[in-house]
Amino acid sequence: MKLTSKISFSLGIRSLILVLLLGFVMSFLQTYVDFKTRSEGVNASMENIVEAARDSATNAVWKIDSDLAALVIKGLTYFDYFSYVVIEDESGSTLAEARNNSTQTSNPVLSFFLVPNYTESTVLLTYDEFIPGAPVDNGATYGRMTVRVNNHIALNDVYNRAIRTFGISLAGYVIISCALVLLFHFSLAAPLTRLASRFERVNTSSITEQSISNLKGHETDEFSKIIDSANDLLGRIATGQILLTQRSQRFRLILDTAPAMIFSLSGDGKFVFANKATASFYGYSIFDLKGKPASDVIGPIDPSLMKALDEFLADNNRKLNTIVDVYDSHKLKCVMEMSFVKFHTYDGQSILVVGNDVTKRVEAEEKIENLAYNDALTNLPNRNKVYEILNSQDGTNTSSQYHVAILADLDQFKRINDTLSHSVGDQLIVKLSERLRADFKDIGFIARLGADEFLCHSEQLSNNRSIANKTAIELAEKLRLCINREIDIGLHRYNLSASLGVVVFKPGFETADEILQYADTAMYESKKNGRNCTTLFQDKMATEAAELLRLERDISSAMFQDEFFFVLQPIVSSQTKKLVTAEALIRWKRGDIIVPPDQFIPFLEESSLIIDVGERMLNKVCALLSDLKHRGVLPDGFKIAVNISGKQLAEKTFITKVTEVLRKHQIAGHYLEFEITESVALDNLKNTIYKINDLKKIGISFSLDDFGTGYSSLSHLKDLPVDKLKIDRSFVNDITIDKQDENLVRSIIQLSTNLGLITVAEGVETEQQVNWLEANGSELLQGYYFSRPIDAPEFVKTYFNPPPVLKDVSKKR
């Protein structure tokens, strides 16, 4: 450290200058006062001397005695400061004159105080009473004496005294200044220097707590307080550094372990910081990336992102969220959800960039969207896509052409799945989808609505409705023939057919639900017409569809209001004509009106509502059986047959539901019989056989209803574990007049007997039919000849009044 920069030197110089200035002023004032005092004394002394010589000079003038005058002058010139003395008489004649040739003619101190070099005074020589013999004349003047005083000689002692006084005072002040400098140095500057050196030894980069020791001899003064405050500050700094280091480490750990890219760019586009994900993404280390221009790192591999960063830096937006495609150091593309945020730092504006890799999410969303709008098996558009397209049609353009929607439902495709396996069925669907996509790619789009349902949608048919209808039918026939073509799978060939429903519509005037409903209605007309054909939707079908929709609402309301009930029709022995069992038939009472069964049962069998309705009917039948049992009027061999729909039997929980109903009403299973149709039995043969066997274990018997109306009953009858066959009424009606029906019914009875099954003939209405059936071996008979279906209370009153016996019902009712 330089001497001139030390505080002791600075304080010493300033103190010295100040003391010297003060000493000079004080010495000057002291000298000036002393000079004035001494000069006044000298002047008084000279005046006394002159006054003393005055009388002698007056006497010499009066006597005109030159010698006396010379003697007076000699006495005065004895003092060397009288440089010139002359005595003259009254006439101006010189009596005596003398000069002192002193060399000192000036004095700097006297000159400084503006004292003239010479002072000349004239003394008048007047009457003096002490002159002997002089006449008394107080106003008489005898002559004059002129005295010239050399002030420099007169005041020489005063000058020397002033010089000594000034020098001694100034020297004293200089000594005091030096003493103060030393005092400042040892009392203040030296301790401060030692204190500063101790502060310099403090390691500011260390996070450990440090302290400064007290200065020796200064344990209780201000230096001690400074050191204590400094130590307290160092302790707080150390604590703050530890917390800051911990936070920094946590922040760095969070940044480096975060999968997201996080980095900051300064206003001139340089990296301020970046986490490991960012550095790894661009092929750098964290330290290499810091301070590097983003244009050198990002620009060469991802110009679009660099442009986005530059534009964000230049515009006025404070924040920007966007999804962009970015590229890494290997030129691999990934989708990033990026956030740009501007913030201010000490050196200007910077931006923080956070990028999350959402490539997998975007791919998953695309996959989900594909799954949402495309069929997983065939990758054709699915029902959701069809709804989106049909609902997006613009109906404001009245001049637009007609469109067509063709719904194709594969005929009996479920049988293929059941007999050939679902794997073969899926292969057929895939092959058919590829063929349809290829054949109709230039006509419209093909969609798969369900397992065996396809939709063809085509636009711009014609502005003319009749032409559009004709074109639509031609397109539907092309679709049907495309489906009919053989499909090769391995070494086998398969033929498919489909029932088609065609809807011609103006875009925007009908919703997707309405279009598909119309197509579905037309397609079911094709099925009714024998399948493998095409039906164009007509307005009257819409009315029928509306009726079906209204019927569905009414049935839902009827279920809520519990309007469904059952009636019982007795089934009797052909030999004894006594009651053996009864069939429960569903009825609907809406207000005071009984709705005919043929108006709601066909729809109900096709609707999922049949599950709930069937379960309610089963509960009501079991409740009746339970009541009869508790009243003690229920014969052991009596059963009530309940019709079971295919949808009920297909339910996974059907067996559980039946068991719970029996347990609820405390009824054994042998009081129940389930009737299933051929189509229900063969719909899923394996599952049907499994459920029949399980239900038979709890005593429930099964009968096959409407036998003979199906197309493959005989081939699967041997596999079905049913107990009865019910011959359909269409065969029984003409057994006495139609030889063919007679032979057919006889064959069925014979087949049933050979298989060990009981036959029930339905629709028996005449005595001739009864006799024929009895003669040909039908064990049970059912029909209007014995009784119409009657409600449960009347049935109980008629057949179960005590004593509980099976009554003869051979008389027609």
C-alpha positions, 0 to 999 in steps of 0.5 A: 500500500502506498504511503500517500494512500494511507489514512495516517499520511492523509490525516497527518498532511491535512492536520499539518496544513491546518495547524500551520495555517492556524499557527501562522495566523496565531503567530502573526496576530501575536507578533502584530499585537506585540509589535504595536505595543512595542512600537508605541513604547519606543515612540513614547521613549523617543518623545520623552528624549526629545522633550528632555532635550527641548529645554536645553535647545530652547536655552541655546536658541534664546542665548544663541549659543551654538556650542550649547546647541551642538551639545544638545544635538550631540546628546540626541544623536547619541541614539542611532535612530536619530538620523538627523537633528537641527536647531534653528533660531527664530529667523531660521538660522542654523545654530547646530546640525548633526546627521547619523549615517546608519546603513539600515534604511529599511526593514521588511517587517516594518514595511509589511506593517506599512511603517515609513522608513523615516519619521520627521517632527519639528519641536517649537522652542517656546518660553520656559520658566526654567530659563534663567533671565528669560523674559516672561512671555508665554507665547514667545517662540525663540526657534525650532528643533527638527528631529528625523527618526529612522524607524527601522533602527528605532524598532529593530528590537521589536522586529527581532522579537517578532521574528523570534516569537513568530518562529518559535510559535510556528515551530511549536505548531509544526511539532504539534502537527507531527505529534498529531500525525503520530497520534493518528497513525498509532491510535487510528491508522495503524489499527485500521490497517491491521483491521483492513488486513484481517478483512482482506484475509476473509474468504468471501467464496467460502460458505463456512462461518468465519470471524475476525479477532479483536485488535490488541489494546482495542478490546473495549473501544469502537474497533471492538464494536466494529469487529463484533458487527463484522463478525455478526455480518459474517455469520449471517453471510455464511448462513445466507450463503449456505441457504443460497447454496442449498437452494441453488443446488436444489434448483440445479437438481430440479433443473437437471433432473427435469425431463423438460428442456429449460433454458434462458437466452439473453437479449442478444440471443446467448445462452444464460443457463440451460439444464441437462435436458437442453444440453443433451438435446443439442449435443453439448455440456451445460458449461459449453452451452453457457454463453454460446449464441443460440443462432450457433446452436439452434439455428443450424439444426432448427431454423424455424425454432430460431426464427420463433425465438427471434420473433418473440424477442422482437415483439411486444408479447410477454408470454407465448405458449405454442406447440411446435415441431423441433429437431435435436442434434441428430435431426430427429423430430419431436413435438414440443409444447413450449412456453416463452416468457420475457423477464428483465435482468440487470443487463437488459431483457431476457427470455425463459424457454420451457419445452415439454416433449409431448411427442408421445402424447400427440401420437397417443392423441392421434391414435386415440383420435384414430381409434375414435374415428376408425374401426380397429379391425378394418381401419375404416371410418367408424360410426363416430366418423359417420356421425361427424360427416353427416352432421357437418353437412351444410343445409344453407345451399339449396342448390346442392345435389342429393346424397345417398347413404347405403346401410348394408347388414351382412346376412346371418353373419353371427352364424359364421362366427359361431360355426367357423369361429370369430377368427374366420369371421374377422378375416372375412370382415377384413377381406371384405373391407379391403375390397369395398375400400378399393371398389368405392374409393372414387365413389364415396367412403365406406364405413364400418358401423358395427360387427356386420354393418357397413355404410356407403356414403356418396355425394353429388348424385343429382339435383333431380330426386328421381334421378338421384333415387335411380343412381342410389339404387344402382350404387346399392346394387353394385355394393350388394354384388361386391359383397356377394363375390367369393372371398378366399381365406386360405384354401377355403372360399366363402360367400356373403350376402347382405340386406341393404337400406338406401336413403337419399337425402339433401345435406343439412336437412336431416341429422345423422341419427335420422339418416341412419334410422331411415337406412336401418328401417329400409334395411330391415324391410330388406330382411323382411323381404328375404334378405340379400336385396335392396330397399329404398327408404320411403316416407311411409317408412319414416312414419313407421319408424316414428311409430316405433320410436313412439312405441319405445317411449310408451313401453318405457313409460309402461315399465315405469308405471308397471302396466305390463302383466301376464295371463295364463293359458292352460296346457292339458294332457291329450289323454286325461284332458286335465291341466298339466302346466300353463304358459305365461303370456305378457300383456299390456294394459294402457289405461283401460285399453289392452294393447294387442300383443302383435302391436308391441311384442315384435318390437319388444323382442328386437329391443333391449327393453325386453331384458327388463320387461322379461325380468319383471314378468319372471318376478311376477310369475314367481310371486304368483307361484310363491303365493299359491305355495304358501296357500297350499294349493300348488300341485307338485307337478304343476309348472308355469312356462315363461318365454325367454328372449335371446337378449335375456339368455345372452346376458352374462348374469342371466343365471345369477338373476334367475337364481336371485329371483327364485331365492327372493320368492322362495320357489324351487326351480321345478315350478318353472319352465323356460320357453326358447325359440329356435332362433334363440337356441341357435344364436349362440349354440354353445353358450345356450347349451351351457346355460340350459344345463346350469339352469336344469341343475336347479330344476328348471325345464326347457321347451323349444317353442315354434319348432319347425319354423327354423331352417336348421333345427334338425341338425342341432336338435340332438345337441339341445338339452330341452325337455319339450318340443312345441309344434307351431300353430301354423302346422296344427291348423290344417292337420285334418285337411292338409296331407302335407301338414299332417305328415309333417306334424306326424314326423315331428311327433315321431322325432320327438318320441325318438329323442325322448322329448315331450311334444306340445301342440299349439293352436288347438281349436277343434275337436278333430285336431284334439282327436288327431293329436291324441291318436298320433301321440302328442302328449300335451295340447294348448289352444283355444279349444281348452281355454283362452289366456286368462288373467292370474286371479281368474286362472287361480280361481278356476283351477286352484280352488281347494281341494288342489287337484288338476281339473279336467278341461276337456270341455271347450271354454 
